[in-house]
């Protein structure tokens, strides 16, 4: 436990992965012999700071996830407390995950199931920052020049790249802060693009901490090739 607090991780794995153009949800696609979700769960299961894991997946995939991922003899998945049904939107899925742990969780880590290259170091940093600041998000500086367009598709402004970040997960919070933010968003009918924006809507600051350019989310088929290269690099295998 972290300073006597119970740390839980919600792994969001209820996405349909329409941009992948696959009959199989992206979190269950194979990458070097293992489903993406397994790669993600292995990191969280081995991370000392994490006490419990909640997987949020589609209702009709709960049994599959239980039998073929969590309890499979092929993998050594640890710390899974619950497999919870997701909702129509990612925000609803995360809220369902929060409900599953609200009785005992002090710090909650929210992470994409299809972001398998997170490291224990990043997870640890997320908890440290959430403990100090209440809300924290993994991020990397953008590499490209970013332009803001007007309604006619012309450049309206060139943004200062030195202050622009691409937000990743994990996004980590003191539990009461993110639970309250989700409840307020639900009451107002507000749907955010990630969990941090819900906290921002409540007037709270979110601390950004350094992520990794390897911490990509597998969204398209091209990402699978990048993922194989990342794994190959970590294993010392030359891939190109």
DOZATOR-167500 format. One record per residue (C-alpha): y, z, x; residue in one letter. Coordinates in steps of 0.2 Angstrom, whole numbers, padded with zeros to 4 digits, always signed. Layout:
DOZATOR-167500
YZXA...
//
This chain:
DOZATOR-167500
+0000+0000+0000X+0018-0003+0005X+0027+0014+0007X+0016+0021-0006X+0020+0007-0019X+0008-0004-0027X+0010-0023-0022X+0003-0036-0034X+0003-0055-0032X+0004-0067-0047X-0004-0084-0042X+0003-0097-0054X-0012-0110-0056X-0009-0116-0074X-0001-0132-0070X-0008-0149-0076X-0002-0159-0061X+0003-0174-0070X+0011-0182-0055X-0005-0181-0046X-0012-0193-0058X-0029-0184-0057X-0041-0179-0071X-0043-0163-0061X-0029-0150-0061X-0021-0151-0043X-0025-0132-0039X-0044-0137-0041X-0043-0152-0030X-0053-0152-0014X-0044-0150+0003X-0056-0150+0018X-0070-0144+0008X-0062-0131-0003X-0051-0131-0018X-0032-0129-0015X-0033-0113-0025X-0046-0105-0013X-0035-0109+0002X-0021-0099-0007X-0031-0085-0013X-0039-0082+0005X-0022-0079+0012X-0017-0067-0001X-0034-0058-0001X-0033-0055+0018X-0015-0049+0018X-0015-0031+0020X+0001-0028+0010X-0006-0035-0006X-0016-0023-0017X-0020-0034-0032X-0020-0052-0037X-0018-0060-0054X-0022-0078-0056X-0014-0087-0071X-0023-0102-0076X-0025-0113-0092X-0035-0104-0105X-0049-0117-0105X-0051-0115-0086X-0053-0096-0085X-0072-0097-0086X-0072-0111-0073X-0060-0101-0061X-0070-0085-0063X-0087-0094-0060X-0082-0107-0047X-0068-0099-0037X-0067-0080-0039X-0086-0076-0040X-0093-0091-0031X-0104-0087-0016X-0096-0101-0007X-0080-0091-0004X-0075-0074+0000X-0061-0071-0013X-0055-0053-0013X-0043-0042-0023X-0043-0052-0040X-0039-0040-0053X-0037-0052-0068X-0038-0070-0073X-0025-0072-0086X-0021-0087-0098X-0006-0097-0094X+0008-0103-0106X+0016-0120-0111X+0029-0118-0097X+0027-0110-0080X+0039-0097-0085X+0028-0091-0099X+0013-0091-0088X+0022-0080-0075X+0027-0068-0090X+0009-0067-0095X+0005-0062-0077X+0018-0049-0077X+0011-0041-0093X-0006-0040-0085X+0001-0028-0072X+0016-0020-0080X+0007-0003-0081X+0005+0000-0062X+0014-0013-0052X+0029-0008-0041X+0032-0024-0031X+0027-0041-0037X+0024-0057-0027X+0025-0073-0037X+0017-0088-0028X+0012-0106-0033X-0007-0109-0033X-0004-0126-0026X+0006-0120-0011X-0009-0116+0001X-0001-0115+0018X+0008-0099+0015X+0005-0086+0029X+0003-0067+0029X+0019-0066+0039X+0029-0074+0026X+0021-0063+0012X+0025-0048+0022X+0043-0053+0025X+0044-0056+0006X+0039-0039+0002X+0050-0031+0015X+0065-0041+0008X+0061-0037-0010X+0060-0018-0006X+0077-0018+0003X+0086-0030-0009X+0077-0030-0025X+0074-0049-0026X+0069-0061-0012X+0065-0079-0010X+0056-0089+0003X+0067-0104+0009X+0070-0117+0022X+0086-0126+0027X+0087-0144+0020X+0085-0158+0033X+0093-0172+0024X+0111-0175+0019X+0113-0170+0001X+0125-0180-0010X+0131-0175-0027X+0133-0190-0039X+0145-0193-0054X+0139-0199-0071X+0140-0217-0065X+0129-0215-0050X+0142-0215-0037X+0144-0201-0024X+0156-0188-0030X+0154-0176-0016X+0144-0173+0001X+0138-0155+0001X+0138-0144+0017X+0120-0145+0023X+0122-0129+0033X+0122-0119+0017X+0109-0129+0007X+0091-0122+0006X+0075-0129-0002X+0067-0114-0011X+0049-0111-0010X+0037-0097-0015X+0033-0083-0013X+0047-0076-0023X+0046-0057-0023X+0054-0043-0033X+0054-0025-0038X+0044-0026-0054X+0057-0019-0066X+0070-0032-0060X+0059-0047-0063X+0051-0040-0079X+0068-0037-0087X+0074-0054-0082X+0059-0062-0090X+0062-0052-0106X+0080-0057-0107X+0077-0075-0104X+0063-0075-0117X+0076-0067-0130X+0089-0080-0126X+0077-0095-0125X+0082-0099-0108X+0070-0109-0097X+0073-0108-0078X+0067-0119-0064X+0060-0104-0055X+0059-0085-0056X+0075-0082-0045X+0086-0091-0058X+0081-0078-0071X+0087-0064-0060X+0103-0073-0055X+0106-0075-0074X+0106-0056-0075X+0120-0055-0062X+0109-0049-0047X+0108-0056-0030X+0093-0064-0022X+0090-0063-0004X+0084-0078+0005X+0072-0076+0020X+0065-0089+0032X+0050-0099+0025X+0041-0113+0034X+0042-0132+0033X+0023-0131+0032X+0023-0121+0016X+0023-0136+0005X+0018-0138-0013X+0004-0150-0016X+0012-0161-0030X+0007-0179-0027X-0007-0188-0018X+0003-0191-0003X+0005-0172-0001X-0014-0171+0001X-0013-0181+0017X+0001-0170+0023X-0010-0155+0019X-0025-0162+0029X-0013-0164+0044X-0007-0146+0043X-0024-0139+0042X-0030-0150+0056X-0015-0144+0067X-0019-0126+0063X-0037-0129+0068X-0032-0138+0084X-0038-0155+0077X-0028-0171+0081X-0025-0180+0065X-0013-0194+0070X
//
